[in-house]
Amino acid sequence: MKIYLAGTAVSKPKEEIKLQELFKQGCKLHSYFHCVDGFERKWFRMNTRNKVDLFLDSGAFSAKNKNIEIDIQEYIEFIKINEKHINCYANLDVIGNPKATLKNQKIMEKAGLSPVPVFHFGEDPELYLKPLIGKYEYIALGGLVVGANKRLIPWLDNIFKKYLLDKNMMPLIKVHGFGITSFQLLFRYPWFSVDSTSWVVTGRVGSIFIPRYKNGKWVYNEPPLKIAVSSKSPNLKEAGRHIETLSPRQKQIFVDYLNDKHYVLGRSEFVEKSQTYELQDNEKWAEKKPVDKKSKRLIEIIHEPGISNTYQLRDELNVSYYLEVEKALPEWPWAFAKEKKTLFS
């Protein structure tokens, strides 16, 4: 199974040599909608130069949330310009309108492209999924960010068992799962590939993934611990949620993991300064600018850079974690075993 790392590091690619190397070891999903400008465009260019295994998504979900319509001809042109750098690319789906999605599939194919067709949660599988089986080698399931797994699991169970699996519960077709952030969904179905933004989202909220530790080994095919490490984290006072509230045994496992990965926690000091204070090289503002211009503002003085005070390092560590998860997943194709007793049952 492939795990395409979605989302974008908000850092300059040329300065992130370690992150570049990590992306080269795995797979990366980019959104056309976000490749127009900003950090994602820069990272897309860097990843193409580095020959990273790339999946291009249209970004229709993000565009819809911003009430922006993607021009299909511009999307087609972008793909044609970059096709030699892209491993696969998705159809320009129209969320909530399967007829329009199918129309776009035909438009792109007529233009000489071979987009991965997309079927969405809630659409009629007899009309829009069943005709894809046998015609295409690779399809994608979208619209999966619908909330709790209690809604998704019955739907996915039915979709896989009725349309995507043979009598031996083996996959009939390669299936990509858009936005699979739940480990329960990741391990339950015989995906060919998925994408997830968890690596970057988790780092932004000041946390990292830690694998389970059993019999002297790190275990990557079970749900991880998600531990907050930032000194500004709201989980600072919650038992078992922050590095400072772990038990001595848990903290030692945490430290051992950092040591194995060659990272350190880091050390910072927080002090208040006037709003006119000029930051030094090892300092950054630790809170938003107060409305009252006379109020002091908190700064963070970084005495030792580490995962607690440098989000770029958290990005690296979380990408490294997902690379290990990818290695631990079964090699496709593998059978769906709903009745198998697992941590997710």
ZILINSUL-V122195 format. One record per backbone hydrogen bond with DSSP energy under -0.5 kcal/mol. NH is the residue of the N-H (numbers start at 1). CO is the residue of the C=O. If there is no record, write none. Layout:
# ZILINSUL-V122195
nh=NH co=CO
nh=NH co=CO
This chain:
# ZILINSUL-V122195
nh=2 co=192
nh=4 co=2
nh=4 co=194
nh=5 co=3
nh=5 co=27
nh=6 co=4
nh=6 co=196
nh=11 co=9
nh=13 co=11
nh=15 co=12
nh=16 co=12
nh=16 co=13
nh=17 co=15
nh=20 co=16
nh=21 co=17
nh=22 co=18
nh=23 co=19
nh=24 co=20
nh=25 co=21
nh=25 co=22
nh=26 co=22
nh=26 co=23
nh=27 co=3
nh=28 co=53
nh=29 co=5
nh=30 co=55
nh=32 co=30
nh=32 co=57
nh=33 co=58
nh=34 co=31
nh=35 co=31
nh=35 co=32
nh=36 co=32
nh=37 co=34
nh=41 co=34
nh=41 co=37
nh=42 co=38
nh=43 co=39
nh=44 co=40
nh=45 co=41
nh=46 co=42
nh=47 co=43
nh=48 co=44
nh=49 co=45
nh=50 co=46
nh=51 co=48
nh=52 co=47
nh=53 co=26
nh=54 co=52
nh=55 co=28
nh=56 co=88
nh=57 co=30
nh=57 co=55
nh=63 co=59
nh=64 co=60
nh=65 co=61
nh=66 co=62
nh=66 co=63
nh=67 co=64
nh=68 co=63
nh=70 co=68
nh=72 co=70
nh=75 co=71
nh=76 co=72
nh=77 co=73
nh=78 co=74
nh=79 co=75
nh=80 co=76
nh=81 co=77
nh=82 co=78
nh=83 co=79
nh=85 co=82
nh=86 co=82
nh=86 co=83
nh=87 co=54
nh=88 co=54
nh=90 co=56
nh=91 co=116
nh=93 co=91
nh=95 co=93
nh=97 co=94
nh=101 co=97
nh=102 co=98
nh=103 co=99
nh=104 co=100
nh=105 co=101
nh=106 co=102
nh=107 co=103
nh=108 co=104
nh=109 co=105
nh=110 co=106
nh=111 co=107
nh=112 co=109
nh=113 co=108
nh=116 co=89
nh=117 co=115
nh=117 co=138
nh=119 co=140
nh=121 co=142
nh=123 co=120
nh=125 co=123
nh=128 co=124
nh=129 co=125
nh=130 co=125
nh=132 co=129
nh=133 co=129
nh=133 co=130
nh=134 co=136
nh=135 co=132
nh=136 co=132
nh=139 co=174
nh=140 co=117
nh=141 co=176
nh=142 co=119
nh=142 co=140
nh=146 co=144
nh=151 co=148
nh=152 co=148
nh=153 co=149
nh=155 co=151
nh=156 co=152
nh=157 co=153
nh=158 co=154
nh=159 co=155
nh=160 co=156
nh=161 co=157
nh=162 co=158
nh=163 co=159
nh=164 co=159
nh=164 co=160
nh=165 co=160
nh=166 co=170
nh=169 co=166
nh=172 co=164
nh=173 co=164
nh=174 co=137
nh=176 co=139
nh=177 co=193
nh=178 co=141
nh=178 co=176
nh=180 co=177
nh=180 co=195
nh=181 co=179
nh=186 co=182
nh=187 co=183
nh=188 co=184
nh=189 co=185
nh=191 co=189
nh=192 co=175
nh=193 co=175
nh=194 co=2
nh=195 co=177
nh=196 co=4
nh=200 co=197
nh=201 co=197
nh=202 co=198
nh=203 co=199
nh=204 co=200
nh=205 co=201
nh=206 co=203
nh=207 co=202
nh=208 co=227
nh=210 co=225
nh=212 co=219
nh=214 co=212
nh=214 co=217
nh=217 co=214
nh=219 co=212
nh=220 co=218
nh=225 co=210
nh=227 co=208
nh=227 co=225
nh=228 co=241
nh=229 co=206
nh=230 co=206
nh=231 co=308
nh=233 co=230
nh=236 co=233
nh=237 co=234
nh=238 co=235
nh=239 co=237
nh=240 co=245
nh=241 co=238
nh=242 co=238
nh=243 co=228
nh=245 co=242
nh=246 co=243
nh=251 co=247
nh=252 co=248
nh=253 co=249
nh=254 co=250
nh=255 co=251
nh=256 co=252
nh=257 co=253
nh=258 co=254
nh=259 co=255
nh=260 co=256
nh=261 co=257
nh=262 co=258
nh=262 co=259
nh=263 co=258
nh=267 co=304
nh=269 co=301
nh=271 co=299
nh=273 co=297
nh=277 co=274
nh=279 co=277
nh=283 co=280
nh=284 co=300
nh=286 co=298
nh=287 co=298
nh=293 co=291
nh=295 co=292
nh=297 co=273
nh=299 co=271
nh=300 co=284
nh=301 co=269
nh=301 co=299
nh=302 co=282
nh=302 co=300
nh=303 co=267
nh=303 co=301
nh=304 co=267
nh=307 co=264
nh=308 co=265
nh=309 co=306
nh=310 co=306
nh=313 co=310
nh=314 co=310
nh=315 co=311
nh=316 co=312
nh=317 co=313
nh=318 co=314
nh=319 co=315
nh=320 co=316
nh=321 co=317
nh=322 co=318
nh=323 co=319
nh=324 co=320
nh=325 co=321
nh=326 co=322
nh=327 co=323
nh=328 co=324
nh=329 co=325
nh=329 co=326
nh=336 co=169
nh=340 co=337
nh=342 co=340
nh=345 co=342
